[in-house]
């Protein structure tokens, strides 16, 4: 499972690092257009890579209702969530929006535990709370006056006049959309991660870019557009591929907890690039997140459980759950680090070993 944890933290690293880089591009690109170009870079880059990798079109491993899960994830997270956030940012400050964005990890974990019945121990819950607390501390304004400005006036008339309730509400809805997206994506995590991330990027990018141009955004300079697409390829595309791989082996709540370290990584990169001084908030947030990650790393969950017979297709290595034989024609021509991919059958199996709520461990407790 160490590789899956590395995937999750690598995803957070790329996404967190992309935030200060994307902020530099806001000087030349309006927010909605920038968001569209980031997603387009991810979608076009990953789908082109996939065509080259597979030497043409290859089935992504989605079957039956899987297409519905993916379509729902793209529509709710990539399109509705992104658009809702953009409109929410028009009615709230950056500081309060940063505070509210930490709700994504909370909503994701709650949905995973309460709706999708993913198992969680007290250690995992405590670790999640520590990581989220670190994100809140990191986003909290250092100056009391800034905090007051972020939270808005306490006067009901001032709130009503500025529409201050609308911005936080929309940002919270966007976080809920992404939480639903994360849990729906978990349903198809066994399929080709590059296709999942690429198709989401392409659809969300086309919708956001078309919306920005329809609202009057000017055509972007070529250099700025290419820079945005490159940042999007790494920070939104490759990052999502790694996150899907982490979902496959860790489950939704745990992968999202590791990904919640992205704000800390983003601030650290910004400090290195801009040479700003660190604050006690930065170090306090880092300590809380480190404690949360340590709690997750130390989780040990093992009990006797039964696997029912199952047939599916996904990337895998031969292990206790993939003890099958096959001829070379049935395997992928490009095994790589993920092993190989083909349609295979799991026979009924009962055993005991440490495990996470991954693709093969969706049992009840």
C-alpha positions in Angstrom: 0.0 0.0 0.0 3.0 2.3 0.2 2.8 2.9 -3.5 -0.9 3.9 -3.2 0.0 6.4 -0.5 2.8 7.8 -2.7 0.2 8.2 -5.5 -2.1 10.2 -3.2 0.7 12.4 -1.9 2.1 12.9 -5.4 -1.4 14.0 -6.5 -1.5 16.5 -3.7 2.0 17.7 -4.6 1.2 18.4 -8.2 -2.2 20.0 -7.5 -0.8 22.1 -4.6 2.2 23.3 -6.7 -0.1 24.2 -9.6 -2.1 26.7 -7.4 0.6 29.4 -7.0 1.6 28.9 -10.7 -2.0 29.4 -11.8 -2.2 32.5 -9.7 0.6 34.0 -11.7 -1.5 33.5 -14.9 -4.4 35.5 -13.4 -2.6 38.7 -14.5 -3.3 37.9 -18.1 -6.3 35.4 -18.0 -9.7 35.9 -16.4 -10.6 33.2 -13.8 -13.3 31.2 -15.8 -11.1 31.1 -19.0 -8.1 30.1 -16.9 -10.0 27.2 -15.4 -11.1 26.1 -18.8 -7.6 26.2 -20.2 -6.3 24.2 -17.2 -8.8 21.5 -17.8 -8.3 21.5 -21.6 -4.5 21.1 -21.1 -5.2 18.1 -18.8 -7.8 16.5 -21.2 -5.9 17.0 -24.5 -2.6 16.0 -23.0 -3.7 12.9 -21.3 -5.9 11.6 -24.2 -3.0 12.2 -26.7 -0.7 10.3 -24.4 -3.2 7.5 -24.1 -3.5 7.2 -27.9 0.3 7.0 -28.2 0.7 4.6 -25.3 -1.9 2.2 -26.7 -0.9 2.8 -30.3 -4.5 3.7 -31.1 -7.9 3.4 -29.4 -8.2 0.8 -26.6 -11.3 0.2 -24.5 -10.9 2.0 -21.2 -12.3 -0.9 -19.1 -15.7 0.7 -18.4 -18.7 -1.5 -18.7 -22.5 -1.1 -18.2 -23.3 1.3 -15.4 -19.6 2.4 -15.2 -20.3 4.9 -17.9 -23.1 6.4 -15.8 -20.8 6.7 -12.8 -18.2 8.5 -14.9 -20.7 10.7 -16.6 -22.1 11.7 -13.2 -18.7 12.5 -11.9 -17.8 14.7 -14.9 -21.1 16.5 -14.9 -21.3 17.1 -11.1 -17.6 17.7 -10.3 -16.0 18.9 -13.5 -18.9 21.1 -14.8 -21.3 22.0 -12.1 -18.8 22.2 -9.3 -16.3 24.3 -11.3 -19.0 26.7 -12.5 -20.5 27.0 -9.0 -17.1 27.9 -7.6 -16.5 30.6 -10.2 -19.8 32.3 -9.5 -19.2 31.8 -5.7 -15.9 33.6 -5.9 -17.6 36.6 -7.3 -19.5 37.0 -4.0 -16.9 36.1 -1.4 -13.4 37.0 -0.5 -10.4 34.7 -1.3 -9.8 34.2 2.4 -13.2 32.9 3.3 -13.3 30.8 0.1 -10.0 29.2 1.1 -11.6 28.3 4.5 -14.6 26.9 2.9 -12.7 24.8 0.3 -11.5 22.6 3.2 -15.1 21.3 3.3 -14.4 19.1 0.3 -12.4 16.6 2.4 -15.0 16.6 5.1 -17.9 16.1 2.7 -16.0 13.4 0.8 -15.2 11.4 4.0 -18.8 11.8 5.3 -20.3 10.6 2.0 -17.8 7.7 1.9 -18.6 6.6 5.4 -22.3 7.3 5.7 -23.6 6.8 2.1 -21.2 4.4 0.5 -20.5 2.5 3.7 -16.7 2.7 3.5 -15.1 1.4 6.7 -13.3 3.9 9.0 -11.5 3.4 12.3 -11.2 5.9 15.1 -7.5 6.4 14.0 -8.5 7.2 10.5 -11.2 9.7 11.6 -8.8 11.4 14.0 -6.2 11.6 11.2 -8.8 13.2 8.9 -9.8 15.7 11.5 -6.1 16.7 12.1 -5.5 17.2 8.4 -8.6 19.3 7.9 -7.8 21.3 11.0 -4.4 22.0 9.5 -6.0 23.2 6.3 -8.3 25.5 8.2 -5.4 26.9 10.2 -3.4 27.4 7.0 -6.2 29.3 5.4 -7.0 31.5 8.4 -6.0 35.1 8.0 -2.9 36.0 10.1 -4.3 39.4 11.1 -7.5 39.9 13.1 -8.6 42.6 10.7 -8.2 40.3 7.8 -10.2 37.6 9.5 -13.0 40.1 10.1 -12.9 41.1 6.5 -12.9 37.5 5.4 -15.9 36.5 7.5 -17.7 39.7 6.7 -19.7 42.2 8.7 -21.8 41.0 11.6 -24.5 43.5 10.6 -27.5 41.7 9.0 -28.1 44.6 6.7 -24.5 44.6 5.5 -24.7 40.9 4.8 -27.9 41.3 2.9 -26.7 44.3 1.0 -23.5 42.6 -0.1 -25.1 39.3 -0.7 -22.5 37.8 1.6 -24.6 34.6 2.2 -24.6 33.7 -1.5 -20.8 33.4 -2.0 -20.2 31.0 0.9 -23.3 29.0 0.0 -22.1 28.5 -3.6 -18.5 27.6 -2.5 -20.0 25.1 -0.1 -22.1 23.6 -2.9 -19.1 23.4 -5.1 -17.3 21.4 -2.3 -20.3 19.1 -2.1 -20.2 18.6 -5.9 -16.5 17.6 -5.7 -17.2 15.3 -2.8 -19.9 13.5 -4.8 -17.5 13.5 -7.8 -14.8 11.8 -5.7 -17.1 9.1 -4.5 -18.5 8.4 -8.0 -15.0 8.3 -9.4 -14.2 5.7 -6.8 -16.9 3.5 -8.5 -14.8 3.4 -11.7 -11.3 3.6 -10.3 -10.5 0.1 -11.6 -10.8 1.4 -15.2 -8.1 3.2 -17.1 -7.1 6.2 -14.9 -5.7 8.1 -17.8 -9.0 7.9 -19.7 -11.0 8.9 -16.6 -8.8 12.0 -16.0 -8.5 12.8 -19.7 -12.2 12.7 -20.5 -13.1 14.7 -17.4 -10.5 17.3 -18.3 -11.7 17.5 -21.9 -15.4 17.9 -21.1 -14.9 20.3 -18.2 -12.4 22.3 -20.2 -14.6 22.7 -23.3 -17.6 23.8 -21.1 -15.7 26.3 -19.0 -13.8 27.7 -22.0 -16.9 28.1 -24.1 -18.7 29.7 -21.1 -15.9 32.2 -20.6 -15.8 33.2 -24.3 -19.6 33.4 -24.4 -19.5 35.8 -21.4 -17.1 38.1 -23.2 -13.7 36.9 -22.2 -11.1 38.0 -24.9 -9.0 35.4 -26.8 -6.0 34.7 -24.7 -2.4 35.3 -25.7 -0.8 32.2 -27.2 2.0 32.1 -24.6 -0.3 32.5 -21.6 -2.7 29.9 -23.0 0.0 27.3 -23.5 1.4 28.0 -20.1 -2.0 27.5 -18.5 -2.5 24.2 -20.4 0.9 22.9 -19.3 0.1 23.7 -15.7 -3.3 22.0 -16.1 -1.7 18.9 -17.6 0.5 18.4 -14.6 -1.6 19.9 -11.8 -5.1 18.8 -13.0 -4.4 15.9 -15.3 -1.4 13.8 -14.0 -2.6 14.8 -10.5 -6.0 13.3 -11.1 -4.5 10.1 -12.6 -2.5 9.6 -9.5 -5.6 10.3 -7.3 -7.6 7.7 -9.2 -4.8 5.2 -8.7 -4.9 6.0 -5.0 -8.7 5.6 -4.9 -8.3 2.2 -6.3 -6.1 0.9 -3.4 -7.0 3.2 -0.5 -10.6 4.0 -0.8 -12.2 7.4 -1.0 -11.9 8.8 2.5 -8.2 7.8 3.0 -7.1 9.1 -0.5 -9.0 12.4 0.1 -7.3 12.8 3.5 -3.8 12.5 1.9 -4.9 14.8 -0.9 -6.0 17.4 1.7 -2.4 18.2 2.3 -2.4 20.0 -1.1 -3.0 23.5 0.4 0.1 23.1 2.7 2.1 22.1 -0.3 0.8 25.0 -2.4 1.7 27.5 0.3 5.2 25.9 0.7 5.8 26.2 -3.1 4.6 29.8 -3.0 7.0 30.6 -0.2 9.9 29.1 -2.2 8.9 30.9 -5.4 8.1 34.3 -3.9 10.5 34.3 -1.0 7.8 35.2 1.6 8.4 34.8 5.3 6.8 31.9 7.0 4.3 32.4 9.9 3.3 30.4 12.9 0.1 29.5 11.1 2.2 27.7 8.4 4.2 25.7 10.8 1.2 24.9 13.0 -0.7 23.7 9.9 2.2 21.6 8.8 2.4 19.9 12.3 -1.3 19.1 12.3 -1.1 17.6 8.8 2.0 15.6 9.6 0.2 14.1 12.7 -2.8 13.3 10.5 -0.7 11.6 7.8 1.2 9.7 10.5 -2.1 8.4 12.0 -3.1 7.2 8.6 0.2 5.6 7.8 0.1 3.7 11.1 -3.4 2.2 10.4 -3.5 -1.6 10.6 -6.8 -3.2 9.7 -7.0 -6.9 9.4 -9.8 -9.5 9.9 -11.0 -12.7 8.3 -13.2 -11.8 5.3 -14.7 -13.4 2.3 -14.4 -12.5 -1.4 -17.3 -13.5 -3.7 -16.7 -14.6 -7.2 -16.2 -11.6 -9.5 -15.3 -10.8 -13.1 -13.8 -7.5 -14.2 -11.0 -5.7 -16.0 -8.4 -3.5 -14.5 -4.6 -2.9 -14.2 -3.1 -5.4 -11.7 0.0 -7.3 -10.6 -0.1 -10.9 -9.6 -0.8 -11.1 -5.8 -3.0 -13.0 -3.4 -6.1 -11.6 -5.2 -4.7 -12.2 -8.7 -3.4 -15.7 -8.7 -4.6 -16.6 -12.2 -2.8 -17.8 -15.3 -3.2 -16.5 -18.9 -1.5 -16.5 -22.2 0.5 -13.6 -23.4 -2.1 -12.5 -25.9 -4.5 -11.6 -23.1 -2.2 -9.2 -21.4 -1.4 -5.6 -22.0 1.5 -4.8 -24.4 2.6 -2.1 -22.0 2.7 -3.6 -18.5 4.8 -0.9 -16.9 4.6 -0.1 -13.2 0.9 -1.0 -13.0 1.3 -4.5 -14.2 -1.0 -5.6 -17.0 -4.7 -5.3 -17.8 -7.2 -7.9 -19.1 -10.6 -9.3 -18.3 -10.2 -11.8 -15.4 -12.2 -13.8 -12.9 -11.8 -13.9 -9.1 -12.8 -17.2 -7.6 -14.4 -17.2 -4.1 -11.7 -16.7 -1.4 -11.7 -16.4 2.3 -8.5 -15.2 4.1 -7.1 -12.7 6.6 -4.5 -10.0 5.9 -4.1 -6.2 6.4 -6.2 -4.3 3.8 -7.8 -1.0 3.0 -11.3 -0.5 1.4 -9.8 -0.9 -2.1 -11.3 -2.4 -5.3 -11.4 -5.9 -3.8 -12.4 -5.1 -0.3 -15.8 -3.4 -0.3 -17.2 -5.8 2.3 -19.3 -4.9 5.4 -17.9 -4.7 8.9 
